[in-house]
Amino acid sequence: MMPITKKQEFWDNLIPLKGGLFGEQLAGWRPGPAARLGLGCRILADQRIDVAPNVALAADVYLPKVPGRYPAVIAFAAYSKELQAAGAPTGSNEAGSPPVFTDRGYAHIIVARRGMGRSTGADAVYLNDTDVADHAVVIQWAAAQPWCDGQVALFGTSYYGMTQPQVARLRQAALKGFFAIEMCTDFFRHIAMFGGSPQPDFFATWMGANFTPFQFKLHVPPLLRAMASHITNSPLKRLWWPQLKKRMTRVMRGFRNETPTRASLGLFAALMLDGKTRASSVLPAGPSGALGDIAVPFVVVQNPGYLNLHQFGAYDLFENAGTPAASKWLIIGSPAYELPAYHWQLEALAFFDHLLYGADNGYASQARVRYWRQGARTYGSAEDWPPPQSAPLRLYLASNGADRTTHCLTPEPPTDGLKNRWAAVPPGATLAAGFDEVTNQSLVFELSIEDEMELAGPVTVSLAFSSNEIDSHVVARTGVVAADGSYTILSMGMIRPACRRIDETRSTATEIAIDVDTPEPLVRDVPVMLRFSLTPQPVLLRPGERFRLDIGSRTDLLRSDVSHGYAQFDMQVPPYFARNAVHYGEDSFIEMRHVASIRSLRWGSAENWQPEPARRRSPRPAGRSRPIARMPALPDPMRRVASPQGPVGP
């Protein structure tokens, strides 16, 4: 390790860092008193950690000003460490705010992997096994330092979160627990081939933002970081962050125009051109399937605002980790996109106080699962996921006539043998002016709500699907239409129809894993079964609202905007112009779980209607909604939903 001189220590700590606490911090509770408080912050910059002969990682070590031995909190990723403490609004600033941790009695260590910045060694594929081994060395190094009490925990978001289960599998004595936010466990299906298709938009944006020659060479002295932190972490953020958020789509487009290093470009080419199967993908597999090796306590946080990134890893980890049930927690927060990622720090500190200081602060009694209830703006709780108190709710898709009209969600499958179609158009395709006036690019299904209904649990879409091409792309989106007509997105999922075989060995209670290794081309207009998962977003539906399901073929036509708190990346599919269709019947439905009583729901479209007399049939012009009778009251929430009177059809 390279020694740090007294002169360096003086200038590095001349201006104190200003901490940041932005975004959601606590999941519906208030912890008891902090174990330690008011200890300040100082930095030991550019510490060298030897991990192999002639290879050393660069780390910034932030310590309380008060001398002593403290638990260490490590954040390890492939990113530059230079702007982490500055509070800069960068997408890789996800290690937390050091003064927040040190003030509470923790050493906060931010490490850059091999080849990045001042870390020596060769840059390699992300999340590789060498990184895992290096991470383990860093844990042992920290535990042996004179400022550490021998206990180590892990913290961080996204990349910083994904490294934690990998190293936790090694069961090091010094590692006592971890707190992972927005993470993935199967790097192939969760990142590289999401929904069966590559993600060039994500990888180009990500690499252009974080792996350019500038980022590898960047060095910001601690004094400058500290000065910047007083601007970025000040109340002025209330002014500049909303303005930046409005322009985030433009900012991301700018990152895509940046040129990554040659090594990063080689990885991009390998991912997009060659990595179409698990065997050919350059990304490591990830810990999914081996999570039973994990034994330490942990908290994992899911952000539903990431619609095609970080979607299912938290659920896989919570369900399959070997950690005893009483020592693991799942938090499903509100959908939010905030930079820097300084959310959940107080929740993590309460967990660490309980785990490492033995503080009686109430964490041990927290429910194993806490979830944000969209619409209610409160947290619900359960002792497992899916919530044991929930019951399945299956709603079948049914036609209301012409393709463009708003269609129905019904409790019983229609038997009329109808189908509705939509146009699948490749992104950026040349179209004749007025194309959208003669064809629709999505189908809309709605359910009107009369009594409150809470949904919390996995979301599955099943479709009897056909196309007039050999392959396409299918995107499903759920949302809520308020009484005033405003729309709020809930969740999204997608599948490549030629890759529709279910991988039972990798599926979880929340995610249907799809086997993409052996595509099966479609036969023109011959229906096939598609079953795929959407990210859960617990929601309280209120009277006067409408639950909405959209089916289309392009994420850019169905996603939300970053300025609304969601972050998603456009998929470069479908590959062909095509006519796609949903065939109605018992195989086309959306299945969720409800945790509130269903007394009476109004089944059907959002169009104005009046209940028709029992068993009355009357002709109507094509394309208009058939009136649907009101459901009878169902006092038992576990009772099967009754059928509305009369068939639903054109």
C-alpha positions in Angstrom: 0.0 0.0 0.0 1.3 3.4 -1.0 1.8 5.5 2.2 -0.2 8.7 2.7 1.9 11.7 3.9 0.8 14.2 6.5 0.7 16.9 3.8 -1.7 14.9 1.7 -3.9 14.3 4.7 -4.0 18.0 5.6 -5.0 19.2 2.2 -7.4 16.4 1.5 -9.3 17.2 4.7 -9.0 21.0 4.7 -12.6 21.4 3.6 -15.1 19.0 5.1 -17.3 17.0 2.8 -21.0 17.8 2.8 -23.2 14.8 3.0 -26.3 14.2 0.9 -29.7 12.5 1.8 -31.8 12.7 -1.3 -34.6 10.4 -2.4 -36.5 7.9 -0.3 -34.7 7.0 2.9 -37.0 4.8 5.1 -39.6 2.2 4.1 -42.6 3.3 6.2 -41.1 3.5 9.7 -38.9 5.5 12.0 -35.9 3.7 13.6 -34.9 4.1 17.2 -31.9 6.2 18.3 -28.7 5.8 16.2 -25.9 3.7 17.7 -23.3 6.5 17.1 -23.8 10.1 15.9 -21.8 13.3 15.2 -18.4 11.7 14.5 -17.6 13.8 11.4 -15.6 12.7 8.3 -12.0 12.6 7.0 -10.5 10.9 4.0 -7.5 8.8 3.3 -7.4 9.2 -0.5 -6.0 6.8 -3.0 -5.2 3.9 -0.7 -3.5 1.0 -2.5 -4.9 -2.5 -1.9 -2.7 -5.3 -3.2 -4.8 -8.0 -4.8 -2.3 -9.9 -6.9 1.4 -9.6 -7.8 1.9 -6.2 -9.4 -1.8 -5.4 -9.2 -3.3 -3.0 -6.7 -6.7 -1.4 -6.5 -7.2 2.2 -5.6 -9.6 3.0 -2.8 -10.8 6.1 -1.0 -11.3 5.4 2.7 -13.6 7.8 4.6 -13.3 7.6 8.4 -14.9 9.3 11.3 -12.8 12.2 12.5 -12.9 10.8 16.0 -10.2 8.1 16.3 -11.3 4.6 17.0 -12.1 1.2 15.4 -15.3 1.1 13.4 -17.2 -1.3 11.2 -16.3 -0.9 7.5 -18.9 -0.5 4.7 -17.5 -1.3 1.3 -18.8 -0.3 -2.1 -17.1 -2.1 -5.0 -17.8 -1.6 -8.8 -16.2 -1.0 -12.2 -16.7 2.7 -12.0 -14.4 5.6 -11.4 -14.3 6.6 -7.7 -13.3 10.2 -8.4 -16.8 11.9 -8.3 -18.5 9.6 -5.8 -18.2 11.8 -2.8 -18.8 15.0 -4.8 -22.5 14.4 -5.1 -22.3 14.9 -8.9 -25.5 13.8 -10.8 -23.8 11.0 -12.6 -25.4 7.6 -13.3 -22.5 5.8 -11.6 -22.7 7.8 -8.4 -24.3 5.0 -6.5 -22.0 4.2 -3.5 -23.7 6.5 -1.1 -22.6 9.7 0.6 -19.5 9.1 2.8 -20.1 11.8 5.4 -23.5 10.2 6.1 -21.9 6.9 7.0 -18.8 8.2 8.9 -20.9 10.5 11.0 -22.8 7.4 12.2 -19.7 5.5 13.1 -18.7 3.6 10.0 -15.7 3.6 7.7 -16.9 4.0 4.1 -14.6 2.5 1.5 -15.2 3.1 -2.3 -13.1 0.9 -4.5 -12.4 1.0 -8.3 -11.8 -2.4 -10.0 -8.8 -3.4 -12.0 -7.8 -1.1 -14.9 -10.1 1.7 -13.8 -8.5 5.0 -12.9 -5.6 4.6 -10.5 -6.3 0.9 -10.0 -3.6 -1.1 -11.9 -4.1 -4.3 -13.8 -6.1 -5.0 -17.0 -9.6 -3.9 -17.6 -11.8 -6.9 -18.4 -15.4 -8.0 -18.9 -17.8 -6.6 -16.3 -18.7 -8.6 -13.1 -16.0 -11.2 -13.8 -14.7 -13.9 -11.4 -11.5 -12.0 -10.8 -13.5 -9.0 -9.6 -15.2 -11.3 -7.1 -11.8 -12.6 -5.8 -10.5 -9.0 -5.6 -13.6 -7.9 -3.7 -13.0 -10.7 -1.2 -9.4 -9.4 -0.7 -10.7 -5.9 -0.1 -13.0 -7.3 2.6 -10.1 -9.0 4.3 -7.9 -6.0 3.9 -10.5 -3.6 5.5 -11.1 -6.0 8.4 -7.4 -6.0 9.3 -6.9 -2.2 9.3 -6.3 -0.4 12.6 -9.4 1.8 12.1 -11.7 -1.2 11.6 -13.2 -3.4 14.4 -13.0 -6.4 12.1 -16.6 -6.3 10.9 -17.5 -5.5 7.3 -20.7 -4.9 5.5 -21.5 -4.0 1.8 -23.7 -1.2 0.4 -24.6 0.2 -3.0 -26.9 0.6 -5.9 -27.0 -1.2 -9.3 -23.4 -2.4 -10.1 -22.5 -1.8 -6.5 -25.4 -3.9 -5.5 -24.8 -6.7 -8.1 -21.3 -7.4 -6.7 -22.6 -8.1 -3.2 -24.4 -11.5 -3.6 -21.4 -12.8 -5.7 -18.9 -12.2 -2.9 -21.3 -13.1 -0.1 -21.4 -16.6 -1.5 -17.8 -17.0 -0.3 -18.9 -16.8 3.3 -16.0 -14.8 4.7 -15.9 -14.5 8.4 -15.4 -10.7 8.3 -18.5 -10.2 6.1 -21.5 -9.7 8.4 -24.2 -8.6 5.9 -25.1 -6.5 2.9 -27.6 -3.9 1.7 -28.2 -4.2 -2.1 -30.3 -1.8 -4.1 -31.7 -2.3 -7.7 -29.7 -5.3 -8.6 -29.6 -8.3 -11.0 -28.7 -11.9 -10.3 -28.8 -13.5 -13.8 -26.7 -11.2 -15.9 -27.6 -12.9 -19.2 -31.4 -12.7 -18.9 -31.6 -9.6 -16.7 -29.2 -7.4 -18.7 -27.7 -8.8 -21.9 -30.7 -10.5 -23.5 -33.7 -8.9 -21.8 -36.9 -10.4 -23.0 -34.9 -12.4 -25.5 -33.4 -9.4 -27.3 -30.1 -7.5 -26.9 -30.1 -4.0 -25.3 -27.9 -1.8 -27.5 -29.6 1.4 -26.1 -28.7 0.5 -22.6 -25.1 -0.6 -23.3 -24.3 2.3 -25.6 -25.6 4.8 -23.0 -23.9 3.1 -20.1 -20.6 2.7 -21.8 -20.6 6.2 -23.2 -21.3 7.6 -19.7 -18.8 5.5 -17.7 -16.1 3.9 -19.8 -14.6 6.5 -22.1 -10.9 7.4 -22.0 -11.8 10.5 -20.0 -13.4 8.4 -17.3 -10.4 6.1 -17.0 -8.0 9.0 -16.7 -10.2 11.2 -14.5 -8.6 12.3 -11.2 -10.3 14.8 -8.9 -8.4 15.8 -5.8 -10.4 15.3 -2.6 -10.2 19.0 -1.9 -12.1 19.7 -5.2 -14.6 16.9 -4.4 -15.3 18.5 -1.1 -15.8 21.9 -2.6 -18.2 20.5 -5.2 -20.2 18.6 -2.5 -21.2 21.9 -0.9 -23.0 22.9 -4.1 -24.4 19.5 -5.2 -25.6 18.5 -1.7 -27.0 21.9 -0.8 -30.6 23.1 -0.9 -29.9 24.3 -4.4 -30.5 20.8 -5.6 -34.3 21.6 -5.3 -33.7 24.1 -8.1 -31.2 22.3 -10.5 -32.3 18.7 -10.2 -35.9 19.2 -11.6 -34.4 21.1 -14.5 -31.8 18.5 -15.2 -34.4 15.7 -14.9 -36.5 17.3 -17.6 -33.6 17.2 -19.9 -32.4 13.7 -18.9 -33.5 12.1 -22.1 -31.4 14.6 -24.0 -28.5 13.9 -21.6 -28.7 10.2 -22.2 -28.7 10.7 -25.9 -25.5 12.7 -25.5 -23.9 9.8 -23.6 -24.7 7.5 -26.6 -22.7 9.8 -28.8 -19.6 9.5 -26.6 -16.9 7.0 -27.8 -16.0 4.3 -25.2 -12.5 2.9 -24.9 -11.5 0.3 -27.5 -11.8 -2.5 -24.9 -15.4 -1.4 -24.1 -16.2 -1.2 -27.8 -15.0 -4.8 -28.2 -17.3 -5.8 -25.4 -20.2 -4.0 -27.0 -19.7 -5.8 -30.3 -19.4 -9.1 -28.5 -22.6 -8.5 -26.6 -24.7 -7.4 -29.6 -23.3 -9.6 -32.3 -22.2 -12.8 -30.6 -23.8 -13.1 -27.2 -27.2 -14.5 -28.3 -26.9 -17.6 -26.1 -25.7 -18.3 -22.6 -22.7 -20.2 -23.9 -21.7 -17.4 -26.3 -22.3 -14.5 -24.0 -19.2 -12.7 -22.7 -21.0 -11.7 -19.5 -20.5 -14.0 -16.5 -23.6 -16.0 -15.4 -24.1 -14.2 -12.1 -25.1 -15.8 -8.8 -28.6 -16.9 -9.8 -28.9 -20.6 -9.2 -26.2 -20.6 -6.5 -27.8 -18.1 -4.1 -28.3 -20.8 -1.5 -24.6 -20.4 -0.7 -25.4 -17.0 0.9 -25.8 -17.2 4.7 -25.3 -13.6 6.0 -28.2 -11.2 6.8 -29.2 -8.8 4.1 -31.7 -6.2 2.9 -32.5 -6.0 -0.9 -34.4 -3.0 -2.3 -36.4 -3.1 -5.6 -37.1 0.1 -7.5 -40.1 -0.5 -9.8 -39.1 2.6 -11.8 -36.6 0.6 -13.9 -38.8 -1.1 -16.4 -36.2 -3.2 -18.4 -33.3 -3.1 -16.0 -32.9 -4.5 -12.5 -36.4 -6.0 -12.8 -36.2 -9.3 -11.1 -32.9 -9.8 -9.2 -34.2 -8.6 -5.9 -37.0 -11.2 -5.9 -34.7 -14.0 -7.0 -32.3 -13.1 -4.1 -35.0 -12.8 -1.5 -36.6 -16.1 -2.5 -33.5 -18.3 -3.0 -30.7 -17.0 -0.7 -29.7 -19.4 2.0 -30.0 -16.7 4.7 -32.5 -17.7 7.3 -35.9 -16.2 6.8 -35.7 -14.1 10.0 -32.5 -12.4 8.8 -33.4 -11.2 5.3 -35.7 -8.3 4.2 -37.2 -7.2 0.9 -38.3 -3.6 0.3 -40.2 -2.6 -2.8 -40.0 1.2 -2.9 -41.8 3.8 -5.0 -40.7 4.2 -8.6 -38.0 6.9 -8.6 -35.1 8.1 -10.7 -32.8 10.3 -8.7 -29.1 11.3 -9.2 -26.9 10.8 -7.4 -28.3 7.6 -5.9 -28.3 8.7 -2.3 -31.6 6.9 -1.5 -32.0 4.3 1.3 -29.0 5.4 3.3 -30.9 5.9 6.6 -32.6 2.5 6.1 -29.2 0.9 5.5 -27.7 2.6 8.6 -30.6 1.4 10.7 -29.9 -2.2 9.4 -26.2 -1.9 10.1 -26.8 -0.4 13.6 -28.9 -3.5 14.3 -26.5 -5.9 12.7 -23.1 -4.5 13.6 -23.7 -2.5 16.8 -26.5 -4.7 18.2 -28.7 -1.6 18.5 -32.2 -2.2 19.7 -33.6 0.2 17.1 -36.7 -1.8 16.0 -35.1 -3.4 12.9 -35.5 -6.9 14.1 -39.2 -6.5 14.4 -39.7 -5.1 10.9 -41.8 -7.1 8.5 -39.8 -9.3 6.1 -41.4 -7.5 3.2 -42.4 -3.9 2.9 -43.9 -2.6 -0.3 -45.0 0.8 -1.5 -48.7 0.9 -2.3 -49.0 3.0 -5.4 -52.2 5.1 -5.2 -52.4 4.8 -1.4 -49.0 6.4 -0.9 -48.3 4.2 2.1 -46.4 1.0 2.8 -47.9 -2.4 3.1 -46.2 -5.3 4.8 -46.0 -9.1 4.6 -43.9 -11.9 6.0 -43.1 -13.3 2.6 -43.3 -12.6 -1.1 -45.7 -13.1 -2.7 -47.8 -11.8 0.3 -49.3 -14.9 2.0 -52.5 -13.0 2.5 -53.0 -12.5 -1.2 -55.1 -14.6 -3.6 -54.8 -15.1 -7.4 -56.8 -12.8 -9.6 -57.0 -13.7 -13.3 -58.6 -11.4 -15.8 -59.1 -12.6 -19.4 -58.7 -10.4 -22.5 -61.9 -10.0 -24.5 -62.7 -8.1 -27.7 -64.9 -5.1 -27.8 -65.0 -5.0 -31.6 -62.6 -3.1 -33.9 -58.9 -3.3 -33.2 -58.7 0.4 -32.3 -61.5 0.4 -29.7 -60.9 -0.1 -26.0 -61.3 -3.7 -25.2 -62.3 -5.6 -22.0 -60.8 -7.5 -19.1 -63.3 -10.1 -17.8 -63.4 -12.7 -15.1 -64.3 -15.5 -17.4 -62.7 -16.4 -20.7 -64.7 -15.4 -23.8 -65.8 -18.3 -26.1 -66.5 -16.3 -29.3 -63.2 -17.2 -31.0 -62.4 -13.6 -31.9 -59.0 -11.9 -32.3 -57.7 -8.4 -32.5 -54.6 -7.2 -34.3 -52.0 -4.5 -34.1 -49.1 -3.4 -36.3 -45.5 -4.2 -35.4 -43.2 -1.6 -36.9 -39.4 -1.6 -36.5 -38.0 1.4 -34.6 -36.9 4.2 -37.0 -38.7 2.5 -39.9 -39.8 4.7 -42.9 -43.5 5.1 -42.9 -45.9 6.8 -45.2 -47.4 10.0 -43.8 -50.7 9.2 -42.0 -49.8 5.6 -41.4 -51.2 5.6 -37.8 -54.6 6.8 -39.2 -55.2 3.5 -40.9 -53.7 1.0 -38.4 -53.1 0.8 -34.6 -49.7 -0.1 -33.1 -51.2 -1.3 -29.8 -54.2 -2.9 -28.2 -55.9 -1.4 -25.1 -57.8 -3.4 -22.4 -59.5 -1.8 -19.4 -61.3 -2.7 -16.2 -63.4 -0.1 -14.4 -63.1 -0.2 -10.6 -66.1 0.4 -8.3 -64.6 -0.7 -4.9 -61.1 -0.4 -3.6 -58.8 -3.3 -4.6 -55.2 -3.8 -3.6 -52.9 -5.7 -5.9 -49.5 -6.9 -4.6 -47.5 -9.8 -6.0 -46.2 -11.3 -9.3 -47.8 -10.1 -12.6 -48.0 -12.6 -15.5 -49.3 -12.1 -19.0 -50.4 -15.1 -21.1 -51.3 -14.6 -24.8 -52.5 -16.8 -27.6 -50.4 -15.0 -30.2 -49.9 -15.1 -33.9 -48.0 -13.1 -36.5 -47.5 -13.0 -40.2 -43.8 -13.0 -39.7 -41.3 -15.5 -38.4 -40.5 -13.4 -35.3 -41.6 -10.2 -33.6 -41.6 -8.5 -30.2 -44.4 -8.2 -27.6 -44.5 -5.6 -24.9 -47.1 -5.5 -22.1 -47.7 -2.5 -19.9 -50.1 -2.0 -17.0 -51.3 1.3 -15.6 -54.0 3.2 -13.9 -56.3 5.8 -15.5 -57.5 8.2 -12.8 -61.1 9.6 -12.7 -59.7 12.8 -14.3 -58.2 10.9 -17.2 -54.6 11.1 -16.1 -52.5 8.0 -16.6 -49.9 6.4 -14.3 -47.7 3.6 -15.5 -47.4 0.6 -13.2 -45.3 -2.1 -14.8 -43.9 -3.5 -18.0 -42.7 -6.8 -19.4 -41.7 -8.1 -22.8 -40.9 -11.3 -24.8 -39.5 -12.3 -28.2 -42.1 -14.7 -29.6 -39.6 -16.9 -31.3 -38.0 -17.4 -27.8 -41.0 -18.5 -25.9 -39.8 -21.7 -24.2 -40.0 -21.4 -20.4 -36.9 -22.2 -18.4 -38.4 -23.9 -15.4 -35.1 -24.4 -13.6 -34.4 -20.7 -13.6 -37.9 -19.4 -13.0 -38.9 -18.0 -9.6 -42.2 -17.2 -7.9 -42.0 -13.7 -9.5 -40.3 -14.2 -12.8 -41.0 -16.6 -15.7 -37.5 -17.2 -17.0 -37.4 -17.6 -20.8 -34.9 -19.9 -22.6 -33.5 -17.9 -25.5 -30.8 -20.3 -26.6 -32.9 -22.1 -29.3 -35.3 -19.8 -31.1 -38.4 -21.4 -32.7 -39.5 -19.3 -35.7 -43.2 -18.6 -35.9 -45.4 -20.0 -38.6 -47.5 -17.4 -40.4 -50.8 -16.8 -38.6 -50.5 -19.9 -36.5 -51.1 -19.1 -32.8 -48.5 -20.0 -30.1 -48.6 -19.6 -26.4 -46.6 -16.7 -24.8 -46.2 -16.4 -21.0 -44.0 -13.8 -19.5 -43.6 -11.7 -16.4 -44.0 -8.0 -15.6 -42.3 -6.2 -12.7 -44.6 -6.1 -9.8 -45.9 -2.7 -8.7 -48.2 -3.0 -5.7 -51.2 -0.6 -6.1 -54.4 0.4 -4.5 -57.1 0.9 -7.1 -59.9 3.2 -6.1 -63.5 3.6 -7.3 -63.7 5.6 -10.5 -60.3 4.5 -11.7 -59.6 2.2 -14.6 -57.0 -0.6 -14.6 -55.4 -0.6 -18.0 -53.4 -3.2 -20.0 -51.6 -2.2 -23.2 -50.2 -4.7 -25.6 -47.8 -3.6 -28.4 -44.4 -4.3 -29.9 -42.2 -1.4 -29.0 -41.0 -0.1 -25.7 -40.6 3.5 -27.0 -44.4 3.6 -27.7 -45.4 2.3 -24.2 -42.8 3.4 -21.7 -42.8 6.4 -19.5 -40.3 9.3 -19.6 -37.3 9.7 -17.3 -38.7 13.1 -16.2 -41.6 11.2 -14.6 -39.3 9.2 -12.3 -38.9 6.1 -14.5 -35.7 4.9 -16.3 -36.0 2.5 -19.2 -34.1 1.9 -22.4 -35.6 1.5 -25.9 -35.3 -2.0 -27.3 -34.3 -2.2 -31.0 -37.2 -4.5 -31.9 -39.5 -5.7 -33.5 -37.2 -6.8 -36.4 -39.8 -6.9 -39.1 -43.0 -5.1 -40.2 -45.8 -7.5 -39.2 -49.4 -7.9 -38.3 -49.6 -9.4 -34.8 -52.7 -10.7 -33.1 -54.1 -11.8 -29.8 -56.6 -14.7 -30.0 -59.2 -14.6 -27.2 -60.0 -17.5 -25.0 -58.7 -19.3 -21.9 -55.1 -18.8 -22.9 -55.1 -15.0 -23.1 -55.2 -13.3 -19.7 -53.3 -11.2 -17.1 -52.8 -12.8 -13.7 -52.1 -10.8 -10.5 -52.7 -11.2 -6.8 -55.1 -9.2 -4.7 -54.9 -8.5 -1.0 -58.1 -6.6 -0.5 -61.7 -7.7 -0.6 -63.4 -7.7 -4.0 -67.0 -6.6 -3.4 -68.1 -5.3 -6.8 -66.2 -4.4 -9.9 -67.4 -3.0 -13.1 -66.0 -5.3 -15.8 -65.4 -3.9 -19.2 -64.1 -0.9 -21.2 -63.8 2.7 -20.2 -66.6 3.8 -22.5 -69.8 5.2 -21.0 -72.4 2.5 -20.5 -75.6 1.6 -18.6 -76.4 -1.9 -17.2 -78.7 -3.7 -19.6 -81.6 -5.9 -18.4 -80.7 -9.5 -17.6 -80.3 -11.8 -20.6 -81.2 -9.0 -23.0 -79.4 -9.0 -26.3 -79.5 -6.1 -28.7 -77.6 -5.5 -31.9 -75.1 -2.6 -32.0 -72.9 -1.0 -34.5 -69.5 -2.5 -35.0 -66.8 -1.1 -32.8 -69.1 0.0 -30.0 -68.8 -1.4 -26.5 -71.5 -3.9 -25.4 -73.0 -2.8 -22.1 -71.9 -5.1 -19.3 -74.0 -5.8 -16.1 -72.7 -4.9 -12.7 -71.1 -7.7 -10.7 -72.9 -8.9 -7.6 -71.2 -8.4 -4.2 -68.6 -10.9 -3.2 -68.1 -10.8 0.6 -65.4 -13.5 0.5 -62.2 -12.2 -1.1 -61.1 -15.8 -1.9 -64.2 -16.5 -3.8 -63.9 -17.0 -7.6 -65.0 -13.8 -9.4 -68.5 -14.3 -10.9 -69.2 -13.9 -14.6 -70.9 -10.8 -15.9 -74.2 -11.3 -17.6 -74.0 -11.9 -21.4 -71.1 -12.6 -23.7 -68.5 -10.0 -24.6 -68.0 -9.6 -28.4 -68.4 -7.4 -31.4 
